[in-house]
Every structure is written in C-alpha cells, then in structure tokens.
Amino acid sequence: MTIEVWGFVLSLIGCLIVGGIAGFFIARYFLKKQLDKNPPINEDMIRVMYREMGRKPSEAQIKAVMNNINKANKKSK
C-alpha cells in the first residue's frame, strides 16, 4: 500500500490546520478559566496603587474602580 507524495503533503497540511484551530480554542478556554479564577486586579492592588500615588483611597473610590474594571471586562467578552 503506497501513498502518493501529494496525498501525504495534503494530509499533513490538513492535520496541522485542524490541530492549530483546536489548540487555539483549547488554549482560549483554559486562559478564560484561569482569569476567572485568578483575576489580574483585585481591591488590594487598587489600594496599593492609590498609596503609591500618595493618596488614601476611600471604599467608595475602590468600589468605583472595581466596577469600572468589571464593566470593561464584560464589554470585551
């Protein structure tokens, strides 16, 4: 049983394309899952950021910043 060279090349290219597409969606799923579990910015980080700027933030300011971040994240999804 022999396979032509062009058949092998087409099969190889097809497998690479399907594998690349599948890998993209699998990586995207795991990245979203990881970001939901471990958000990149939390309230403590916002407090530290305000302190580094020389300001003492109120809870209202922290909540407002978190709400704006969450709204921006929901729009991008």
All heavy atoms as a GROMACS GRO file, in nm:
protein
  613
    1MET      N    1   0.086  -0.118   0.000
    1MET     CA    2   0.000   0.000   0.000
    1MET      C    3   0.090   0.124   0.000
    1MET      O    4   0.164   0.148   0.094
    1MET     CB    5  -0.088  -0.002   0.125
    1MET     CG    6  -0.180   0.112   0.136
    1MET     SD    7  -0.288   0.075   0.276
    1MET     CE    8  -0.365   0.227   0.294
    2THR      N    9   0.081   0.199  -0.104
    2THR     CA   10   0.164   0.319  -0.114
    2THR      C   11   0.074   0.440  -0.123
    2THR      O   12  -0.041   0.433  -0.166
    2THR     CB   13   0.254   0.314  -0.240
    2THR    OG1   14   0.171   0.307  -0.354
    2THR    CG2   15   0.346   0.194  -0.234
    3ILE      N   16   0.127   0.553  -0.079
    3ILE     CA   17   0.054   0.679  -0.083
    3ILE      C   18   0.135   0.776  -0.167
    3ILE      O   19   0.258   0.778  -0.159
    3ILE     CB   20   0.026   0.734   0.058
    3ILE    CG1   21  -0.063   0.855   0.055
    3ILE    CG2   22   0.153   0.764   0.129
    3ILE    CD1   23  -0.115   0.898   0.190
    4GLU      N   24   0.068   0.849  -0.245
    4GLU     CA   25   0.135   0.948  -0.329
    4GLU      C   26   0.192   1.059  -0.241
    4GLU      O   27   0.141   1.087  -0.132
    4GLU     CB   28   0.037   1.007  -0.430
    4GLU     CG   29  -0.015   0.909  -0.531
    4GLU     CD   30   0.092   0.863  -0.628
    4GLU    OE1   31   0.181   0.941  -0.661
    4GLU    OE2   32   0.085   0.746  -0.669
    5VAL      N   33   0.294   1.123  -0.288
    5VAL     CA   34   0.358   1.232  -0.213
    5VAL      C   35   0.262   1.347  -0.193
    5VAL      O   36   0.250   1.402  -0.082
    5VAL     CB   37   0.486   1.279  -0.287
    5VAL    CG1   38   0.545   1.401  -0.219
    5VAL    CG2   39   0.587   1.168  -0.294
    6TRP      N   40   0.188   1.384  -0.298
    6TRP     CA   41   0.095   1.497  -0.285
    6TRP      C   42  -0.017   1.464  -0.186
    6TRP      O   43  -0.065   1.550  -0.114
    6TRP     CB   44   0.038   1.537  -0.421
    6TRP     CG   45  -0.039   1.429  -0.490
    6TRP    CD1   46   0.009   1.335  -0.576
    6TRP    CD2   47  -0.178   1.403  -0.476
    6TRP    NE1   48  -0.091   1.252  -0.617
    6TRP    CE2   49  -0.207   1.291  -0.557
    6TRP    CE3   50  -0.282   1.462  -0.404
    6TRP    CZ2   51  -0.336   1.238  -0.567
    6TRP    CZ3   52  -0.408   1.409  -0.415
    6TRP    CH2   53  -0.435   1.298  -0.495
    7GLY      N   54  -0.059   1.338  -0.179
    7GLY     CA   55  -0.162   1.299  -0.082
    7GLY      C   56  -0.110   1.311   0.061
    7GLY      O   57  -0.181   1.356   0.151
    8PHE      N   58   0.015   1.271   0.080
    8PHE     CA   59   0.076   1.282   0.212
    8PHE      C   60   0.090   1.429   0.253
    8PHE      O   61   0.060   1.466   0.367
    8PHE     CB   62   0.213   1.215   0.212
    8PHE     CG   63   0.288   1.232   0.341
    8PHE    CD1   64   0.251   1.161   0.453
    8PHE    CD2   65   0.396   1.320   0.350
    8PHE    CE1   66   0.318   1.177   0.572
    8PHE    CE2   67   0.464   1.336   0.467
    8PHE     CZ   68   0.424   1.264   0.580
    9VAL      N   69   0.135   1.513   0.161
    9VAL     CA   70   0.153   1.655   0.191
    9VAL      C   71   0.019   1.720   0.224
    9VAL      O   72   0.008   1.796   0.321
    9VAL     CB   73   0.222   1.727   0.072
    9VAL    CG1   74   0.221   1.877   0.093
    9VAL    CG2   75   0.364   1.676   0.055
   10LEU      N   76  -0.085   1.690   0.147
   10LEU     CA   77  -0.218   1.746   0.176
   10LEU      C   78  -0.271   1.698   0.310
   10LEU      O   79  -0.331   1.775   0.386
   10LEU     CB   80  -0.316   1.713   0.064
   10LEU     CG   81  -0.296   1.786  -0.069
   10LEU    CD1   82  -0.396   1.737  -0.172
   10LEU    CD2   83  -0.308   1.935  -0.050
   11SER      N   84  -0.249   1.572   0.341
   11SER     CA   85  -0.292   1.518   0.471
   11SER      C   86  -0.218   1.587   0.585
   11SER      O   87  -0.277   1.622   0.687
   11SER     CB   88  -0.267   1.368   0.477
   11SER     OG   89  -0.341   1.300   0.380
   12LEU      N   90  -0.090   1.606   0.566
   12LEU     CA   91  -0.009   1.672   0.669
   12LEU      C   92  -0.055   1.816   0.691
   12LEU      O   93  -0.072   1.860   0.806
   12LEU     CB   94   0.138   1.668   0.629
   12LEU     CG   95   0.238   1.725   0.729
   12LEU    CD1   96   0.236   1.642   0.857
   12LEU    CD2   97   0.376   1.727   0.670
   13ILE      N   98  -0.078   1.889   0.584
   13ILE     CA   99  -0.124   2.028   0.596
   13ILE      C  100  -0.262   2.033   0.661
   13ILE      O  101  -0.288   2.117   0.748
   13ILE     CB  102  -0.125   2.096   0.457
   13ILE    CG1  103   0.018   2.117   0.409
   13ILE    CG2  104  -0.198   2.229   0.462
   13ILE    CD1  105   0.031   2.165   0.266
   14GLY      N  106  -0.350   1.942   0.622
   14GLY     CA  107  -0.483   1.937   0.683
   14GLY      C  108  -0.477   1.910   0.832
   14GLY      O  109  -0.546   1.974   0.911
   15CYS      N  110  -0.393   1.816   0.872
   15CYS     CA  111  -0.378   1.786   1.015
   15CYS      C  112  -0.321   1.905   1.092
   15CYS      O  113  -0.365   1.933   1.204
   15CYS     CB  114  -0.288   1.664   1.034
   15CYS     SG  115  -0.364   1.509   0.984
   16LEU      N  116  -0.226   1.974   1.034
   16LEU     CA  117  -0.169   2.092   1.100
   16LEU      C  118  -0.272   2.202   1.118
   16LEU      O  119  -0.278   2.267   1.223
   16LEU     CB  120  -0.049   2.144   1.021
   16LEU     CG  121   0.078   2.058   1.028
   16LEU    CD1  122   0.184   2.113   0.933
   16LEU    CD2  123   0.130   2.052   1.170
   17ILE      N  124  -0.355   2.223   1.017
   17ILE     CA  125  -0.458   2.327   1.026
   17ILE      C  126  -0.561   2.291   1.132
   17ILE      O  127  -0.596   2.374   1.218
   17ILE     CB  128  -0.523   2.350   0.888
   17ILE    CG1  129  -0.424   2.418   0.794
   17ILE    CG2  130  -0.651   2.434   0.902
   17ILE    CD1  131  -0.471   2.427   0.650
   18VAL      N  132  -0.610   2.168   1.131
   18VAL     CA  133  -0.708   2.125   1.230
   18VAL      C  134  -0.649   2.130   1.370
   18VAL      O  135  -0.713   2.176   1.465
   18VAL     CB  136  -0.760   1.983   1.196
   18VAL    CG1  137  -0.842   1.926   1.309
   18VAL    CG2  138  -0.841   1.986   1.068
   19GLY      N  139  -0.525   2.086   1.386
   19GLY     CA  140  -0.459   2.091   1.516
   19GLY      C  141  -0.439   2.233   1.566
   19GLY      O  142  -0.455   2.262   1.684
   20GLY      N  143  -0.405   2.324   1.476
   20GLY     CA  144  -0.387   2.464   1.514
   20GLY      C  145  -0.518   2.527   1.560
   20GLY      O  146  -0.521   2.599   1.661
   21ILE      N  147  -0.625   2.498   1.488
   21ILE     CA  148  -0.755   2.554   1.526
   21ILE      C  149  -0.800   2.496   1.660
   21ILE      O  150  -0.845   2.569   1.749
   21ILE     CB  151  -0.859   2.528   1.416
   21ILE    CG1  152  -0.823   2.611   1.292
   21ILE    CG2  153  -0.999   2.560   1.463
   21ILE    CD1  154  -0.904   2.576   1.168
   22ALA      N  155  -0.788   2.365   1.676
   22ALA     CA  156  -0.827   2.302   1.802
   22ALA      C  157  -0.742   2.354   1.918
   22ALA      O  158  -0.794   2.384   2.026
   22ALA     CB  159  -0.814   2.150   1.791
   23GLY      N  160  -0.613   2.369   1.896
   23GLY     CA  161  -0.524   2.420   2.001
   23GLY      C  162  -0.559   2.562   2.041
   23GLY      O  163  -0.553   2.598   2.159
   24PHE      N  164  -0.597   2.644   1.944
   24PHE     CA  165  -0.637   2.782   1.974
   24PHE      C  166  -0.757   2.784   2.067
   24PHE      O  167  -0.758   2.856   2.168
   24PHE     CB  168  -0.668   2.857   1.845
   24PHE     CG  169  -0.735   2.990   1.867
   24PHE    CD1  170  -0.661   3.099   1.909
   24PHE    CD2  171  -0.871   3.005   1.848
   24PHE    CE1  172  -0.722   3.221   1.932
   24PHE    CE2  173  -0.933   3.126   1.870
   24PHE     CZ  174  -0.858   3.234   1.911
   25PHE      N  175  -0.861   2.706   2.035
   25PHE     CA  176  -0.982   2.708   2.117
   25PHE      C  177  -0.960   2.645   2.254
   25PHE      O  178  -1.015   2.692   2.355
   25PHE     CB  179  -1.098   2.641   2.043
   25PHE     CG  180  -1.155   2.727   1.934
   25PHE    CD1  181  -1.133   2.696   1.801
   25PHE    CD2  182  -1.227   2.841   1.964
   25PHE    CE1  183  -1.184   2.776   1.700
   25PHE    CE2  184  -1.278   2.921   1.864
   25PHE     CZ  185  -1.257   2.889   1.732
   26ILE      N  186  -0.879   2.543   2.262
   26ILE     CA  187  -0.849   2.482   2.391
   26ILE      C  188  -0.770   2.579   2.478
   26ILE      O  189  -0.800   2.597   2.596
   26ILE     CB  190  -0.773   2.350   2.371
   26ILE    CG1  191  -0.867   2.246   2.309
   26ILE    CG2  192  -0.715   2.299   2.502
   26ILE    CD1  193  -0.796   2.120   2.260
   27ALA      N  194  -0.670   2.645   2.421
   27ALA     CA  195  -0.590   2.742   2.498
   27ALA      C  196  -0.676   2.860   2.543
   27ALA      O  197  -0.663   2.907   2.656
   27ALA     CB  198  -0.474   2.791   2.413
   28ARG      N  199  -0.766   2.906   2.456
   28ARG     CA  200  -0.855   3.017   2.492
   28ARG      C  201  -0.946   2.978   2.608
   28ARG      O  202  -0.966   3.057   2.701
   28ARG     CB  203  -0.938   3.057   2.371
   28ARG     CG  204  -1.014   3.186   2.392
   28ARG     CD  205  -1.087   3.224   2.268
   28ARG     NE  206  -1.225   3.183   2.288
   28ARG     CZ  207  -1.321   3.197   2.200
   28ARG    NH1  208  -1.296   3.247   2.082
   28ARG    NH2  209  -1.442   3.161   2.227
   29TYR      N  210  -1.000   2.856   2.606
   29TYR     CA  211  -1.087   2.809   2.714
   29TYR      C  212  -1.012   2.808   2.847
   29TYR      O  213  -1.062   2.858   2.947
   29TYR     CB  214  -1.139   2.669   2.680
   29TYR     CG  215  -1.207   2.601   2.795
   29TYR    CD1  216  -1.336   2.637   2.834
   29TYR    CD2  217  -1.141   2.502   2.869
   29TYR    CE1  218  -1.396   2.576   2.941
   29TYR    CE2  219  -1.201   2.440   2.976
   29TYR     CZ  220  -1.330   2.476   3.012
   29TYR     OH  221  -1.391   2.416   3.118
   30PHE      N  222  -0.891   2.749   2.847
   30PHE     CA  223  -0.816   2.741   2.972
   30PHE      C  224  -0.771   2.878   3.021
   30PHE      O  225  -0.767   2.904   3.141
   30PHE     CB  226  -0.697   2.646   2.957
   30PHE     CG  227  -0.736   2.502   2.964
   30PHE    CD1  228  -0.724   2.420   2.853
   30PHE    CD2  229  -0.786   2.447   3.080
   30PHE    CE1  230  -0.761   2.288   2.858
   30PHE    CE2  231  -0.823   2.315   3.088
   30PHE     CZ  232  -0.812   2.234   2.975
   31LEU      N  233  -0.737   2.969   2.931
   31LEU     CA  234  -0.698   3.103   2.972
   31LEU      C  235  -0.814   3.178   3.036
   31LEU      O  236  -0.797   3.242   3.141
   31LEU     CB  237  -0.644   3.182   2.852
   31LEU     CG  238  -0.593   3.323   2.881
   31LEU    CD1  239  -0.475   3.318   2.976
   31LEU    CD2  240  -0.556   3.393   2.755
   32LYS      N  241  -0.932   3.170   2.976
   32LYS     CA  242  -1.050   3.234   3.036
   32LYS      C  243  -1.081   3.175   3.172
   32LYS      O  244  -1.114   3.248   3.267
   32LYS     CB  245  -1.171   3.219   2.944
   32LYS     CG  246  -1.171   3.314   2.828
   32LYS     CD  247  -1.300   3.302   2.751
   32LYS     CE  248  -1.306   3.403   2.639
   32LYS     NZ  249  -1.435   3.399   2.570
   33LYS      N  250  -1.071   3.044   3.184
   33LYS     CA  251  -1.097   2.977   3.311
   33LYS      C  252  -0.998   3.025   3.418
   33LYS      O  253  -1.036   3.052   3.532
   33LYS     CB  254  -1.087   2.826   3.291
   33LYS     CG  255  -1.123   2.744   3.410
   33LYS     CD  256  -1.116   2.596   3.374
   33LYS     CE  257  -1.130   2.509   3.496
   33LYS     NZ  258  -1.112   2.367   3.464
   34GLN      N  259  -0.872   3.036   3.380
   34GLN     CA  260  -0.768   3.080   3.474
   34GLN      C  261  -0.790   3.226   3.515
   34GLN      O  262  -0.773   3.261   3.632
   34GLN     CB  263  -0.630   3.063   3.410
   34GLN     CG  264  -0.515   3.092   3.501
   34GLN     CD  265  -0.498   2.987   3.609
   34GLN    OE1  266  -0.544   2.875   3.598
   34GLN    NE2  267  -0.432   3.024   3.716
   35LEU      N  268  -0.828   3.312   3.421
   35LEU     CA  269  -0.850   3.453   3.454
   35LEU      C  270  -0.974   3.471   3.541
   35LEU      O  271  -0.978   3.561   3.625
   35LEU     CB  272  -0.863   3.536   3.327
   35LEU     CG  273  -0.732   3.563   3.254
   35LEU    CD1  274  -0.759   3.635   3.123
   35LEU    CD2  275  -0.638   3.643   3.340
   36ASP      N  276  -1.076   3.388   3.523
   36ASP     CA  277  -1.193   3.396   3.610
   36ASP      C  278  -1.159   3.352   3.752
   36ASP      O  279  -1.207   3.409   3.849
   36ASP     CB  280  -1.307   3.309   3.556
   36ASP     CG  281  -1.372   3.368   3.434
   36ASP    OD1  282  -1.357   3.491   3.412
   36ASP    OD2  283  -1.440   3.294   3.360
   37LYS      N  284  -1.073   3.252   3.764
   37LYS     CA  285  -1.034   3.201   3.896
   37LYS      C  286  -0.937   3.296   3.966
   37LYS      O  287  -0.946   3.318   4.086
   37LYS     CB  288  -0.969   3.064   3.881
   37LYS     CG  289  -0.966   2.988   4.010
   37LYS     CD  290  -0.889   2.856   4.004
   37LYS     CE  291  -0.920   2.768   3.889
   37LYS     NZ  292  -0.845   2.641   3.894
   38ASN      N  293  -0.846   3.356   3.890
   38ASN     CA  294  -0.743   3.446   3.944
   38ASN      C  295  -0.746   3.578   3.867
   38ASN      O  296  -0.669   3.597   3.774
   38ASN     CB  297  -0.604   3.384   3.932
   38ASN     CG  298  -0.593   3.254   4.004
   38ASN    OD1  299  -0.639   3.241   4.117
   38ASN    ND2  300  -0.534   3.155   3.941
   39PRO      N  301  -0.835   3.669   3.907
   39PRO     CA  302  -0.842   3.795   3.833
   39PRO      C  303  -0.711   3.873   3.844
   39PRO      O  304  -0.643   3.867   3.946
   39PRO     CB  305  -0.957   3.871   3.899
   39PRO     CG  306  -0.979   3.805   4.029
   39PRO     CD  307  -0.928   3.665   4.018
   40PRO      N  308  -0.675   3.945   3.738
   40PRO     CA  309  -0.547   4.014   3.738
   40PRO      C  310  -0.542   4.134   3.834
   40PRO      O  311  -0.435   4.172   3.878
   40PRO     CB  312  -0.530   4.060   3.594
   40PRO     CG  313  -0.666   4.058   3.536
   40PRO     CD  314  -0.744   3.956   3.611
   41ILE      N  315  -0.656   4.194   3.865
   41ILE     CA  316  -0.659   4.310   3.954
   41ILE      C  317  -0.764   4.287   4.061
   41ILE      O  318  -0.877   4.251   4.030
   41ILE     CB  319  -0.691   4.440   3.877
   41ILE    CG1  320  -0.581   4.468   3.775
   41ILE    CG2  321  -0.708   4.557   3.971
   41ILE    CD1  322  -0.607   4.590   3.691
   42ASN      N  323  -0.727   4.309   4.188
   42ASN     CA  324  -0.824   4.300   4.296
   42ASN      C  325  -0.820   4.428   4.380
   42ASN      O  326  -0.743   4.520   4.352
   42ASN     CB  327  -0.800   4.174   4.381
   42ASN     CG  328  -0.662   4.171   4.442
   42ASN    OD1  329  -0.598   4.274   4.456
   42ASN    ND2  330  -0.617   4.053   4.480
   43GLU      N  331  -0.903   4.434   4.482
   43GLU     CA  332  -0.915   4.556   4.562
   43GLU      C  333  -0.786   4.592   4.634
   43GLU      O  334  -0.753   4.710   4.648
   43GLU     CB  335  -1.030   4.540   4.661
   43GLU     CG  336  -1.166   4.534   4.595
   43GLU     CD  337  -1.279   4.516   4.693
   43GLU    OE1  338  -1.254   4.510   4.815
   43GLU    OE2  339  -1.394   4.508   4.646
   44ASP      N  340  -0.713   4.492   4.680
   44ASP     CA  341  -0.586   4.520   4.749
   44ASP      C  342  -0.485   4.587   4.655
   44ASP      O  343  -0.412   4.678   4.696
   44ASP     CB  344  -0.526   4.392   4.806
   44ASP     CG  345  -0.609   4.335   4.920
   44ASP    OD1  346  -0.674   4.416   4.990
   44ASP    OD2  347  -0.610   4.212   4.938
   45MET      N  348  -0.483   4.543   4.531
   45MET     CA  349  -0.393   4.605   4.434
   45MET      C  350  -0.431   4.749   4.406
   45MET      O  351  -0.344   4.835   4.388
   45MET     CB  352  -0.394   4.525   4.304
   45MET     CG  353  -0.331   4.390   4.314
   45MET     SD  354  -0.340   4.309   4.155
   45MET     CE  355  -0.276   4.149   4.195
   46ILE      N  356  -0.559   4.778   4.406
   46ILE     CA  357  -0.605   4.916   4.384
   46ILE      C  358  -0.564   5.003   4.503
   46ILE      O  359  -0.520   5.117   4.485
   46ILE     CB  360  -0.757   4.918   4.361
   46ILE    CG1  361  -0.790   4.847   4.230
   46ILE    CG2  362  -0.809   5.061   4.357
   46ILE    CD1  363  -0.936   4.824   4.206
   47ARG      N  364  -0.578   4.950   4.625
   47ARG     CA  365  -0.536   5.025   4.744
   47ARG      C  366  -0.387   5.059   4.737
   47ARG      O  367  -0.346   5.172   4.765
   47ARG     CB  368  -0.564   4.944   4.870
   47ARG     CG  369  -0.707   4.944   4.911
   47ARG     CD  370  -0.725   4.877   5.048
   47ARG     NE  371  -0.866   4.866   5.078
   47ARG     CZ  372  -0.943   4.761   5.048
   47ARG    NH1  373  -0.890   4.656   4.988
   47ARG    NH2  374  -1.071   4.761   5.079
   48VAL      N  375  -0.306   4.961   4.700
   48VAL     CA  376  -0.162   4.982   4.690
   48VAL      C  377  -0.131   5.087   4.582
   48VAL      O  378  -0.046   5.174   4.601
   48VAL     CB  379  -0.089   4.849   4.659
   48VAL    CG1  380   0.056   4.873   4.623
   48VAL    CG2  381  -0.101   4.755   4.778
   49MET      N  382  -0.203   5.081   4.472
   49MET     CA  383  -0.182   5.177   4.364
   49MET      C  384  -0.212   5.320   4.412
   49MET      O  385  -0.136   5.413   4.385
   49MET     CB  386  -0.271   5.141   4.244
   49MET     CG  387  -0.249   5.227   4.123
   49MET     SD  388  -0.348   5.174   3.983
   49MET     CE  389  -0.513   5.197   4.044
   50TYR      N  390  -0.323   5.337   4.484
   50TYR     CA  391  -0.356   5.469   4.538
   50TYR      C  392  -0.249   5.516   4.637
   50TYR      O  393  -0.209   5.632   4.636
   50TYR     CB  394  -0.492   5.467   4.607
   50TYR     CG  395  -0.608   5.500   4.516
   50TYR    CD1  396  -0.686   5.400   4.459
   50TYR    CD2  397  -0.641   5.632   4.489
   50TYR    CE1  398  -0.792   5.430   4.376
   50TYR    CE2  399  -0.748   5.663   4.407
   50TYR     CZ  400  -0.823   5.562   4.351
   50TYR     OH  401  -0.928   5.594   4.270
   51ARG      N  402  -0.202   5.425   4.724
   51ARG     CA  403  -0.099   5.463   4.821
   51ARG      C  404   0.031   5.504   4.753
   51ARG      O  405   0.099   5.595   4.798
   51ARG     CB  406  -0.074   5.348   4.918
   51ARG     CG  407  -0.183   5.333   5.021
   51ARG     CD  408  -0.143   5.236   5.131
   51ARG     NE  409  -0.265   5.182   5.191
   51ARG     CZ  410  -0.300   5.055   5.190
   51ARG    NH1  411  -0.222   4.964   5.136
   51ARG    NH2  412  -0.412   5.016   5.246
   52GLU      N  413   0.066   5.436   4.644
   52GLU     CA  414   0.188   5.472   4.572
   52GLU      C  415   0.176   5.609   4.507
   52GLU      O  416   0.277   5.676   4.486
   52GLU     CB  417   0.218   5.366   4.465
   52GLU     CG  418   0.272   5.238   4.522
   52GLU     CD  419   0.297   5.132   4.417
   52GLU    OE1  420   0.265   5.155   4.298
   52GLU    OE2  421   0.347   5.024   4.454
   53MET      N  422   0.052   5.651   4.477
   53MET     CA  423   0.031   5.784   4.422
   53MET      C  424   0.022   5.889   4.532
   53MET      O  425   0.007   6.007   4.505
   53MET     CB  426  -0.098   5.788   4.339
   53MET     CG  427  -0.090   5.709   4.212
   53MET     SD  428  -0.233   5.730   4.105
   53MET     CE  429  -0.366   5.666   4.204
   54GLY      N  430   0.032   5.845   4.659
   54GLY     CA  431   0.029   5.939   4.770
   54GLY      C  432  -0.110   5.975   4.816
   54GLY      O  433  -0.130   6.079   4.880
   55ARG      N  434  -0.209   5.892   4.788
   55ARG     CA  435  -0.348   5.919   4.827
   55ARG      C  436  -0.398   5.807   4.916
   55ARG      O  437  -0.355   5.693   4.905
   55ARG     CB  438  -0.437   5.927   4.703
   55ARG     CG  439  -0.399   6.040   4.611
   55ARG     CD  440  -0.486   6.044   4.490
   55ARG     NE  441  -0.626   6.050   4.526
   55ARG     CZ  442  -0.726   6.035   4.441
   55ARG    NH1  443  -0.702   6.009   4.315
   55ARG    NH2  444  -0.851   6.042   4.482
   56LYS      N  445  -0.492   5.842   5.003
   56LYS     CA  446  -0.558   5.741   5.085
   56LYS      C  447  -0.697   5.720   5.027
   56LYS      O  448  -0.782   5.807   5.035
   56LYS     CB  449  -0.568   5.786   5.230
   56LYS     CG  450  -0.623   5.678   5.321
   56LYS     CD  451  -0.610   5.719   5.466
   56LYS     CE  452  -0.636   5.604   5.559
   56LYS     NZ  453  -0.768   5.562   5.574
   57PRO      N  454  -0.721   5.605   4.965
   57PRO     CA  455  -0.850   5.585   4.897
   57PRO      C  456  -0.962   5.553   4.994
   57PRO      O  457  -0.942   5.492   5.098
   57PRO     CB  458  -0.822   5.465   4.807
   57PRO     CG  459  -0.720   5.387   4.881
   57PRO     CD  460  -0.634   5.490   4.949
   58SER      N  461  -1.080   5.598   4.960
   58SER     CA  462  -1.199   5.559   5.037
   58SER      C  463  -1.254   5.431   4.975
   58SER      O  464  -1.220   5.393   4.863
   58SER     CB  465  -1.303   5.670   5.032
   58SER     OG  466  -1.352   5.684   4.900
   59GLU      N  467  -1.341   5.365   5.050
   59GLU     CA  468  -1.401   5.242   4.999
   59GLU      C  469  -1.485   5.270   4.875
   59GLU      O  470  -1.492   5.187   4.784
   59GLU     CB  471  -1.488   5.176   5.106
   59GLU     CG  472  -1.410   5.097   5.208
   59GLU     CD  473  -1.330   4.983   5.148
   59GLU    OE1  474  -1.385   4.905   5.068
   59GLU    OE2  475  -1.211   4.971   5.180
   60ALA      N  476  -1.548   5.386   4.870
   60ALA     CA  477  -1.630   5.422   4.753
   60ALA      C  478  -1.542   5.432   4.628
   60ALA      O  479  -1.582   5.388   4.520
   60ALA     CB  480  -1.703   5.554   4.778
   61GLN      N  481  -1.423   5.490   4.642
   61GLN     CA  482  -1.333   5.500   4.528
   61GLN      C  483  -1.287   5.362   4.481
   61GLN      O  484  -1.282   5.334   4.361
   61GLN     CB  485  -1.211   5.585   4.564
   61GLN     CG  486  -1.240   5.732   4.580
   61GLN     CD  487  -1.120   5.808   4.631
   61GLN    OE1  488  -1.042   5.754   4.710
   61GLN    NE2  489  -1.105   5.931   4.586
   62ILE      N  490  -1.256   5.276   4.575
   62ILE     CA  491  -1.212   5.141   4.541
   62ILE      C  492  -1.323   5.064   4.470
   62ILE      O  493  -1.302   5.000   4.368
   62ILE     CB  494  -1.163   5.066   4.666
   62ILE    CG1  495  -1.036   5.132   4.719
   62ILE    CG2  496  -1.139   4.919   4.636
   62ILE    CD1  497  -0.992   5.082   4.853
   63LYS      N  498  -1.445   5.073   4.524
   63LYS     CA  499  -1.560   5.005   4.462
   63LYS      C  500  -1.587   5.061   4.322
   63LYS      O  501  -1.620   4.986   4.231
   63LYS     CB  502  -1.685   5.018   4.550
   63LYS     CG  503  -1.674   4.952   4.684
   63LYS     CD  504  -1.670   4.802   4.672
   63LYS     CE  505  -1.660   4.739   4.809
   63LYS     NZ  506  -1.631   4.598   4.804
   64ALA      N  507  -1.573   5.191   4.305
   64ALA     CA  508  -1.596   5.253   4.175
   64ALA      C  509  -1.494   5.202   4.072
   64ALA      O  510  -1.530   5.171   3.958
   64ALA     CB  511  -1.591   5.405   4.186
   65VAL      N  512  -1.368   5.193   4.113
   65VAL     CA  513  -1.265   5.144   4.021
   65VAL      C  514  -1.292   4.998   3.986
   65VAL      O  515  -1.284   4.958   3.869
   65VAL     CB  516  -1.124   5.161   4.084
   65VAL    CG1  517  -1.019   5.090   4.000
   65VAL    CG2  518  -1.091   5.307   4.098
   66MET      N  519  -1.328   4.915   4.084
   66MET     CA  520  -1.358   4.774   4.058
   66MET      C  521  -1.478   4.760   3.965
   66MET      O  522  -1.478   4.677   3.874
   66MET     CB  523  -1.384   4.698   4.188
   66MET     CG  524  -1.260   4.665   4.266
   66MET     SD  525  -1.139   4.563   4.178
   66MET     CE  526  -1.229   4.412   4.157
   67ASN      N  527  -1.581   4.842   3.987
   67ASN     CA  528  -1.699   4.837   3.899
   67ASN      C  529  -1.663   4.875   3.756
   67ASN      O  530  -1.711   4.813   3.661
   67ASN     CB  531  -1.810   4.927   3.952
   67ASN     CG  532  -1.877   4.870   4.076
   67ASN    OD1  533  -1.875   4.750   4.098
   67ASN    ND2  534  -1.937   4.956   4.156
   68ASN      N  535  -1.580   4.977   3.740
   68ASN     CA  536  -1.538   5.017   3.606
   68ASN      C  537  -1.457   4.907   3.538
   68ASN      O  538  -1.473   4.882   3.418
   68ASN     CB  539  -1.456   5.146   3.611
   68ASN     CG  540  -1.541   5.267   3.642
   68ASN    OD1  541  -1.661   5.266   3.619
   68ASN    ND2  542  -1.479   5.369   3.697
   69ILE      N  543  -1.370   4.841   3.612
   69ILE     CA  544  -1.292   4.731   3.555
   69ILE      C  545  -1.383   4.617   3.514
   69ILE      O  546  -1.369   4.559   3.406
   69ILE     CB  547  -1.184   4.684   3.656
   69ILE    CG1  548  -1.078   4.792   3.673
   69ILE    CG2  549  -1.122   4.551   3.613
   69ILE    CD1  550  -0.980   4.764   3.785
   70ASN      N  551  -1.478   4.583   3.601
   70ASN     CA  552  -1.570   4.473   3.570
   70ASN      C  553  -1.658   4.506   3.449
   70ASN      O  554  -1.685   4.419   3.366
   70ASN     CB  555  -1.657   4.438   3.691
   70ASN     CG  556  -1.576   4.373   3.802
   70ASN    OD1  557  -1.473   4.311   3.776
   70ASN    ND2  558  -1.620   4.388   3.924
   71LYS      N  559  -1.702   4.631   3.438
   71LYS     CA  560  -1.783   4.671   3.323
   71LYS      C  561  -1.702   4.662   3.194
   71LYS      O  562  -1.750   4.617   3.091
   71LYS     CB  563  -1.835   4.814   3.340
   71LYS     CG  564  -1.950   4.827   3.436
   71LYS     CD  565  -1.995   4.971   3.447
   71LYS     CE  566  -2.097   4.990   3.556
   71LYS     NZ  567  -2.134   5.131   3.573
   72ALA      N  568  -1.576   4.704   3.201
   72ALA     CA  569  -1.490   4.698   3.082
   72ALA      C  570  -1.466   4.553   3.041
   72ALA      O  571  -1.462   4.522   2.922
   72ALA     CB  572  -1.359   4.770   3.110
   73ASN      N  573  -1.449   4.464   3.139
   73ASN     CA  574  -1.428   4.323   3.109
   73ASN      C  575  -1.550   4.260   3.046
   73ASN      O  576  -1.540   4.177   2.957
   73ASN     CB  577  -1.387   4.246   3.234
   73ASN     CG  578  -1.245   4.275   3.276
   73ASN    OD1  579  -1.165   4.321   3.197
   73ASN    ND2  580  -1.214   4.249   3.401
   74LYS      N  581  -1.669   4.297   3.093
   74LYS     CA  582  -1.792   4.239   3.038
   74LYS      C  583  -1.815   4.287   2.895
   74LYS      O  584  -1.866   4.213   2.812
   74LYS     CB  585  -1.911   4.275   3.126
   74LYS     CG  586  -1.912   4.199   3.256
   74LYS     CD  587  -2.030   4.234   3.342
   74LYS     CE  588  -2.021   4.160   3.476
   74LYS     NZ  589  -2.128   4.198   3.565
   75LYS      N  590  -1.778   4.412   2.866
   75LYS     CA  591  -1.795   4.464   2.729
   75LYS      C  592  -1.702   4.394   2.632
   75LYS      O  593  -1.736   4.372   2.517
   75LYS     CB  594  -1.768   4.614   2.725
   75LYS     CG  595  -1.880   4.696   2.782
   75LYS     CD  596  -1.848   4.844   2.769
   75LYS     CE  597  -1.959   4.928   2.830
   75LYS     NZ  598  -1.928   5.070   2.822
   76SER      N  599  -1.582   4.358   2.680
   76SER     CA  600  -1.485   4.296   2.590
   76SER      C  601  -1.516   4.149   2.563
   76SER      O  602  -1.466   4.091   2.468
   76SER     CB  603  -1.345   4.308   2.647
   76SER     OG  604  -1.333   4.232   2.766
   77LYS      N  605  -1.599   4.088   2.645
   77LYS     CA  606  -1.634   3.946   2.624
   77LYS      C  607  -1.738   3.933   2.522
   77LYS      O  608  -1.787   3.936   2.440
   77LYS     CB  609  -1.685   3.883   2.752
   77LYS     CG  610  -1.574   3.859   2.853
   77LYS     CD  611  -1.624   3.791   2.975
   77LYS     CE  612  -1.514   3.772   3.076
   77LYS     NZ  613  -1.557   3.709   3.196
   0.00000   0.00000   0.00000
